[in-house]
Amino acid sequence: MQNPQSYVRSNIAGFVNLLEVAKAANPQPAIVWASSSSVYGLNTENPFSERDRTDQPASLYAATKKAGEEIAHTYNHIYGLSLTGLRFFTVYGPWGRPDMAYFFFTKDILQGKSIDIYKTHNQKEVARDFTYIDDVVKGCLGALDTAEKSTGSGGKKKGPAQLRVYNLGNTSPVPVGRLVSILEGLLGTKAKKHVITMPRNGDVPYTHANVTLAYKDFGYKPTTDLASGLRKFVKWYVNYYGIESKPSKATQRADESS
């Protein structure tokens, strides 16, 4: 909402730049690219399936990712580019993005700052299908390993080409309050929670991935539950930032087993 042009530049103009280079290459590459679970927007089907409608984005970010999927269809249809879009569901773990909730919650809890925990307008907990980075990487490799060759040459299509989209999630939504409780235990510190109603800024109250298609086509099967993934993240975080945390029994067990 504060910087809309940055999303348009990256997710639309940047993607088209990539496809323009790819279409003219000889041979053309096959492309696996990052879409997003946000394309499901106001969809009420649960869990989210690739067959569900994605024409009701709830944010500009979601709209740019949906635009990317339509642009992919166009370049596949006209130029024979093989394209696979991956709809990632709240990816977390070591080396993650500092702007993600699990990351800045960890930082703020350790610094004694309050954290905002959102409730929906009907006072239900916000939930996310948190997906650990190692599981997502396996899905990316599966998509790459099964990607077929593009069929064009020098910007000209010579036959139908592969066009795919897959959900890569964990299949088990967890309330954000539960995420905070796990972090409190791992960090040995109580969070200062500030519970507020979610603003109507385009975020959605829950996400839940159906990954049947990815499992069928390349064996995608996430194996990391949120508690296990956060334990690995916290261990990385305190080591990377050189933080003296109060180790919980769970963190100590992780240290002893590694």
DOTOR-808558 format. One record per residue (C-alpha): residue in three letters; x, y, z. Coordinates in nm, 4 decimals. Last residue first. Layout:
N
ROBA | rest | xx | yy | zz
ROBA | ALA | X | Y | Z
...
//
This chain:
258
ROBA | rest | xx | yy | zz
ROBA | SER | 2.3042 | -3.1797 | 1.5957
ROBA | SER | 2.1085 | -3.3834 | 1.8535
ROBA | GLU | 2.2402 | -3.1965 | 2.1584
ROBA | ASP | 2.1723 | -2.8544 | 2.0079
ROBA | ALA | 1.8149 | -2.9484 | 1.9105
ROBA | ARG | 1.7563 | -3.0861 | 2.2609
ROBA | GLN | 1.8829 | -2.7596 | 2.4067
ROBA | THR | 1.6459 | -2.5654 | 2.1830
ROBA | ALA | 1.3492 | -2.7714 | 2.3055
ROBA | LYS | 1.4558 | -2.7416 | 2.6696
ROBA | SER | 1.4525 | -2.3664 | 2.6263
ROBA | PRO | 1.7666 | -2.1606 | 2.5901
ROBA | LYS | 1.7530 | -1.8120 | 2.7410
ROBA | SER | 1.9000 | -1.6202 | 2.4511
ROBA | GLU | 2.2510 | -1.4791 | 2.4226
ROBA | ILE | 2.2387 | -1.3393 | 2.0715
ROBA | GLY | 2.5246 | -1.3594 | 1.8236
ROBA | TYR | 2.3065 | -1.2524 | 1.5301
ROBA | TYR | 2.3764 | -1.5635 | 1.3223
ROBA | ASN | 2.3882 | -1.8015 | 1.6199
ROBA | VAL | 2.0668 | -1.6702 | 1.7780
ROBA | TYR | 1.8886 | -1.6798 | 1.4424
ROBA | TRP | 2.0137 | -2.0229 | 1.3302
ROBA | LYS | 1.8946 | -2.1923 | 1.6508
ROBA | VAL | 1.5707 | -1.9976 | 1.6256
ROBA | PHE | 1.5130 | -2.1175 | 1.2687
ROBA | LYS | 1.5814 | -2.4826 | 1.3483
ROBA | ARG | 1.3388 | -2.4741 | 1.6426
ROBA | LEU | 1.0908 | -2.2864 | 1.4214
ROBA | GLY | 1.0941 | -2.5725 | 1.1704
ROBA | SER | 1.0375 | -2.8398 | 1.4347
ROBA | ALA | 0.7502 | -2.6493 | 1.5975
ROBA | LEU | 0.5931 | -2.5684 | 1.2593
ROBA | ASP | 0.5840 | -2.9258 | 1.1318
ROBA | THR | 0.8394 | -3.0360 | 0.8728
ROBA | THR | 0.7541 | -3.3252 | 0.6371
ROBA | PRO | 0.6214 | -3.1637 | 0.3196
ROBA | LYS | 0.5416 | -3.4149 | 0.0416
ROBA | TYR | 0.6062 | -3.3205 | -0.3220
ROBA | GLY | 0.6251 | -3.6403 | -0.5275
ROBA | PHE | 0.6733 | -3.4832 | -0.8699
ROBA | ASP | 0.3419 | -3.4883 | -1.0586
ROBA | LYS | 0.1107 | -3.6565 | -0.8060
ROBA | TYR | 0.2524 | -3.4807 | -0.5016
ROBA | ALA | 0.2412 | -3.1434 | -0.6778
ROBA | LEU | -0.1229 | -3.2067 | -0.7733
ROBA | THR | -0.2285 | -3.3196 | -0.4253
ROBA | VAL | -0.0756 | -3.0099 | -0.2608
ROBA | ASN | -0.3980 | -2.8582 | -0.1185
ROBA | ALA | -0.2732 | -2.5514 | 0.0633
ROBA | HIS | -0.4434 | -2.3656 | 0.3481
ROBA | THR | -0.4309 | -1.9880 | 0.3949
ROBA | TYR | -0.6159 | -1.7818 | 0.6532
ROBA | PRO | -0.7516 | -1.4359 | 0.7373
ROBA | VAL | -0.6460 | -1.2638 | 0.4109
ROBA | ASP | -0.4433 | -0.9436 | 0.3784
ROBA | GLY | -0.5813 | -0.6713 | 0.1534
ROBA | ASN | -0.5564 | -0.3734 | 0.3825
ROBA | ARG | -0.8801 | -0.4109 | 0.5759
ROBA | PRO | -0.6956 | -0.3849 | 0.9059
ROBA | MET | -0.6831 | -0.7004 | 1.1205
ROBA | THR | -0.8339 | -0.6379 | 1.4617
ROBA | ILE | -0.5789 | -0.5990 | 1.7385
ROBA | VAL | -0.4083 | -0.8148 | 1.9995
ROBA | HIS | -0.0951 | -0.6546 | 2.1453
ROBA | LYS | 0.1202 | -0.9314 | 2.2891
ROBA | LYS | 0.4299 | -0.8708 | 2.5012
ROBA | ALA | 0.6014 | -1.2020 | 2.4351
ROBA | LYS | 0.7302 | -1.4214 | 2.7170
ROBA | THR | 1.0942 | -1.5269 | 2.6912
ROBA | GLY | 1.2644 | -1.8673 | 2.6934
ROBA | LEU | 1.3400 | -1.8229 | 2.3233
ROBA | LEU | 1.2132 | -2.1664 | 2.2190
ROBA | GLY | 0.9096 | -2.1534 | 2.4472
ROBA | GLU | 0.8138 | -1.8008 | 2.3490
ROBA | LEU | 0.8618 | -1.8902 | 1.9812
ROBA | ILE | 0.6187 | -2.1823 | 2.0121
ROBA | SER | 0.3612 | -1.9582 | 2.1824
ROBA | VAL | 0.3993 | -1.6947 | 1.9086
ROBA | LEU | 0.3330 | -1.9499 | 1.6330
ROBA | ARG | 0.0283 | -2.0712 | 1.8288
ROBA | GLY | -0.1077 | -1.7167 | 1.8330
ROBA | VAL | -0.0544 | -1.6998 | 1.4563
ROBA | PRO | -0.3027 | -1.9846 | 1.4178
ROBA | VAL | -0.1552 | -2.2838 | 1.2293
ROBA | PRO | -0.2735 | -2.4019 | 0.8867
ROBA | SER | -0.1791 | -2.7624 | 0.7981
ROBA | THR | -0.1219 | -2.8499 | 0.4301
ROBA | ASN | 0.2498 | -2.7516 | 0.4359
ROBA | GLY | 0.2439 | -2.5506 | 0.1153
ROBA | LEU | 0.3744 | -2.5616 | -0.2412
ROBA | ASN | 0.0723 | -2.5120 | -0.4683
ROBA | TYR | 0.1411 | -2.5782 | -0.8352
ROBA | VAL | 0.1035 | -2.4061 | -1.1727
ROBA | ARG | 0.1879 | -2.5563 | -1.5110
ROBA | LEU | 0.2317 | -2.4681 | -1.8788
ROBA | GLN | 0.4241 | -2.7133 | -2.0990
ROBA | ALA | 0.4687 | -2.6186 | -2.4631
ROBA | PRO | 0.2583 | -2.6651 | -2.7772
ROBA | GLY | 0.4600 | -2.6532 | -3.1020
ROBA | LYS | 0.7106 | -2.4547 | -3.3083
ROBA | LYS | 0.6759 | -2.1129 | -3.1467
ROBA | LYS | 0.8977 | -1.8360 | -3.2862
ROBA | GLY | 1.1145 | -1.6019 | -3.0763
ROBA | GLY | 1.4459 | -1.7423 | -3.1953
ROBA | SER | 1.3345 | -2.0968 | -3.1255
ROBA | GLY | 1.0190 | -2.2198 | -2.9616
ROBA | THR | 0.9290 | -2.5539 | -2.8035
ROBA | SER | 1.0417 | -2.5053 | -2.4446
ROBA | LYS | 1.1779 | -2.8200 | -2.2845
ROBA | GLU | 0.9801 | -3.0058 | -2.0204
ROBA | ALA | 1.0008 | -2.9292 | -1.6492
ROBA | THR | 0.9954 | -3.2461 | -1.4373
ROBA | ASP | 1.3341 | -3.1978 | -1.2661
ROBA | LEU | 1.2725 | -2.8258 | -1.2209
ROBA | ALA | 0.9337 | -2.8802 | -1.0521
ROBA | GLY | 1.0820 | -3.1454 | -0.8234
ROBA | LEU | 1.3744 | -2.9171 | -0.7407
ROBA | CYS | 1.1335 | -2.6383 | -0.6455
ROBA | GLY | 0.9293 | -2.8790 | -0.4322
ROBA | LYS | 1.2399 | -3.0003 | -0.2505
ROBA | VAL | 1.3319 | -2.6356 | -0.1900
ROBA | VAL | 0.9850 | -2.5740 | -0.0431
ROBA | ASP | 1.0283 | -2.8600 | 0.2043
ROBA | ASP | 1.3692 | -2.7253 | 0.3108
ROBA | ILE | 1.2221 | -2.3742 | 0.3532
ROBA | TYR | 0.9536 | -2.4763 | 0.5997
ROBA | THR | 0.5937 | -2.4025 | 0.5025
ROBA | PHE | 0.3578 | -2.2077 | 0.7311
ROBA | ASP | -0.0040 | -2.2571 | 0.6207
ROBA | ARG | -0.1263 | -1.9433 | 0.7961
ROBA | ALA | -0.3965 | -1.8682 | 1.0511
ROBA | VAL | -0.5543 | -1.5428 | 1.1740
ROBA | GLU | -0.7507 | -1.6050 | 1.4909
ROBA | LYS | -1.1240 | -1.5393 | 1.4893
ROBA | GLN | -1.2692 | -1.2146 | 1.6249
ROBA | ASN | -1.5383 | -1.1638 | 1.3551
ROBA | HIS | -1.3256 | -0.8831 | 1.2072
ROBA | THR | -1.0275 | -1.1183 | 1.2032
ROBA | LYS | -0.7764 | -1.1160 | 1.4880
ROBA | TYR | -0.4231 | -0.9858 | 1.4438
ROBA | ILE | -0.1308 | -1.0226 | 1.6801
ROBA | ASP | 0.0816 | -0.7082 | 1.7074
ROBA | ILE | 0.4110 | -0.7547 | 1.8905
ROBA | SER | 0.5356 | -0.5611 | 2.1932
ROBA | LYS | 0.9081 | -0.5000 | 2.2324
ROBA | GLY | 1.1233 | -0.6855 | 2.4850
ROBA | GLN | 1.4228 | -0.7050 | 2.2527
ROBA | LEU | 1.4107 | -1.0862 | 2.2357
ROBA | ILE | 1.0368 | -1.0759 | 2.1640
ROBA | ASP | 1.0916 | -0.8070 | 1.8986
ROBA | LYS | 1.3533 | -1.0043 | 1.7049
ROBA | THR | 1.1606 | -1.3308 | 1.7165
ROBA | PHE | 0.8385 | -1.1538 | 1.6141
ROBA | PHE | 1.0412 | -0.9886 | 1.3343
ROBA | PHE | 1.1281 | -1.3271 | 1.1858
ROBA | TYR | 0.7998 | -1.5138 | 1.2440
ROBA | ALA | 0.6106 | -1.2161 | 1.1000
ROBA | MET | 0.8021 | -1.1889 | 0.7712
ROBA | ASP | 0.9856 | -0.8603 | 0.7028
ROBA | PRO | 1.3247 | -1.0087 | 0.7979
ROBA | ARG | 1.3036 | -1.2538 | 0.5043
ROBA | GLY | 1.4494 | -1.5957 | 0.5723
ROBA | TRP | 1.8113 | -1.7059 | 0.6028
ROBA | PRO | 1.6948 | -1.9881 | 0.8340
ROBA | GLY | 1.3243 | -2.0786 | 0.8064
ROBA | TYR | 0.9909 | -1.9605 | 0.6728
ROBA | VAL | 0.7755 | -1.9855 | 0.3585
ROBA | THR | 0.4217 | -1.8547 | 0.3895
ROBA | PHE | 0.2537 | -2.0665 | 0.1149
ROBA | PHE | 0.4384 | -2.0586 | -0.2188
ROBA | ARG | 0.2368 | -2.0770 | -0.5405
ROBA | LEU | 0.4870 | -2.2155 | -0.7896
ROBA | GLY | 0.4539 | -2.1164 | -1.1561
ROBA | THR | 0.5893 | -2.3526 | -1.4238
ROBA | LEU | 0.6614 | -2.2230 | -1.7744
ROBA | SER | 0.7782 | -2.3910 | -2.0956
ROBA | LEU | 0.8041 | -2.1109 | -2.3527
ROBA | GLY | 0.6320 | -2.1810 | -2.6859
ROBA | TYR | 0.6333 | -1.8204 | -2.8065
ROBA | ILE | 0.2684 | -1.7215 | -2.8411
ROBA | HIS | 0.0863 | -1.9576 | -2.6045
ROBA | ASN | 0.3608 | -1.9924 | -2.3445
ROBA | TYR | 0.4274 | -1.6198 | -2.3535
ROBA | THR | 0.0565 | -1.5479 | -2.2986
ROBA | HIS | 0.0102 | -1.8095 | -2.0269
ROBA | ALA | 0.3084 | -1.6688 | -1.8380
ROBA | ILE | 0.1529 | -1.3213 | -1.8635
ROBA | GLU | -0.1647 | -1.4619 | -1.7052
ROBA | GLU | 0.0353 | -1.6147 | -1.4188
ROBA | GLY | 0.2306 | -1.2923 | -1.3737
ROBA | ALA | -0.0928 | -1.0938 | -1.3593
ROBA | LYS | -0.1972 | -1.3185 | -1.0709
ROBA | LYS | 0.1302 | -1.2266 | -0.8984
ROBA | THR | 0.0667 | -0.8558 | -0.9638
ROBA | ALA | -0.2909 | -0.8867 | -0.8315
ROBA | ALA | -0.1701 | -1.0592 | -0.5151
ROBA | TYR | 0.0711 | -0.7719 | -0.4477
ROBA | LEU | -0.2088 | -0.5236 | -0.5168
ROBA | SER | -0.4144 | -0.6898 | -0.2455
ROBA | ALA | -0.7331 | -0.8977 | -0.2076
ROBA | PRO | -0.7152 | -1.0673 | -0.5473
ROBA | GLN | -1.0528 | -1.1912 | -0.6755
ROBA | ASP | -0.9834 | -1.3717 | -1.0051
ROBA | THR | -0.8111 | -1.6751 | -0.8548
ROBA | ARG | -1.0885 | -1.9324 | -0.8826
ROBA | ASP | -1.0158 | -2.2778 | -0.7470
ROBA | ARG | -0.8683 | -2.5563 | -0.9654
ROBA | GLU | -0.5177 | -2.5044 | -0.8240
ROBA | SER | -0.6710 | -2.5994 | -0.4877
ROBA | PHE | -0.6964 | -2.3963 | -0.1687
ROBA | PRO | -0.8101 | -2.6063 | 0.1286
ROBA | ASN | -1.0759 | -2.4756 | 0.1720
ROBA | GLU | -1.2890 | -2.2917 | -0.0831
ROBA | THR | -1.3564 | -1.9317 | 0.0231
ROBA | ASN | -1.1517 | -1.7528 | -0.2446
ROBA | LEU | -1.1111 | -1.3862 | -0.1504
ROBA | GLY | -0.7469 | -1.3769 | -0.2585
ROBA | TYR | -0.6358 | -1.7092 | -0.4061
ROBA | VAL | -0.3491 | -1.5238 | -0.5797
ROBA | SER | -0.1922 | -1.4738 | -0.2335
ROBA | SER | -0.0597 | -1.8308 | -0.2489
ROBA | SER | 0.2189 | -1.6847 | -0.4605
ROBA | SER | 0.3920 | -1.7122 | -0.7998
ROBA | ALA | 0.7622 | -1.7815 | -0.8023
ROBA | TRP | 0.9120 | -1.9015 | -1.1318
ROBA | VAL | 1.0217 | -2.2207 | -1.3051
ROBA | ILE | 1.1341 | -2.1486 | -1.6608
ROBA | ALA | 1.2329 | -2.3830 | -1.9441
ROBA | PRO | 1.5119 | -2.2240 | -2.1460
ROBA | GLN | 1.4855 | -2.1309 | -2.5143
ROBA | PRO | 1.7605 | -2.2762 | -2.7284
ROBA | ASN | 1.8284 | -2.0292 | -2.8717
ROBA | ALA | 1.7232 | -1.7336 | -2.6618
ROBA | ALA | 1.4650 | -1.4857 | -2.7950
ROBA | LYS | 1.1815 | -1.6125 | -2.5734
ROBA | ALA | 1.4041 | -1.6152 | -2.2652
ROBA | VAL | 1.5129 | -1.2513 | -2.2963
ROBA | GLU | 1.1538 | -1.1330 | -2.3369
ROBA | LEU | 1.0430 | -1.3636 | -2.0549
ROBA | LEU | 1.2896 | -1.2098 | -1.8100
ROBA | ASN | 1.1907 | -0.8540 | -1.9049
ROBA | VAL | 0.8233 | -0.9535 | -1.8709
ROBA | PHE | 0.8916 | -1.0761 | -1.5170
ROBA | GLY | 1.0647 | -0.7515 | -1.4217
ROBA | ALA | 0.7817 | -0.5393 | -1.5640
ROBA | ILE | 0.5145 | -0.7444 | -1.3832
ROBA | ASN | 0.6447 | -0.8736 | -1.0504
ROBA | SER | 0.9360 | -0.6371 | -0.9933
ROBA | ARG | 0.8219 | -0.3051 | -1.1380
ROBA | VAL | 0.4562 | -0.3549 | -1.0418
ROBA | TYR | 0.5550 | -0.4511 | -0.6889
ROBA | SER | 0.7819 | -0.1455 | -0.6530
ROBA | GLN | 0.5070 | 0.0780 | -0.7932
ROBA | PRO | 0.2768 | -0.0008 | -0.5024
ROBA | ASN | 0.5003 | 0.1540 | -0.2342
ROBA | GLN | 0.2916 | 0.2355 | 0.0716
ROBA | MET | 0.0000 | 0.0000 | 0.0000
//
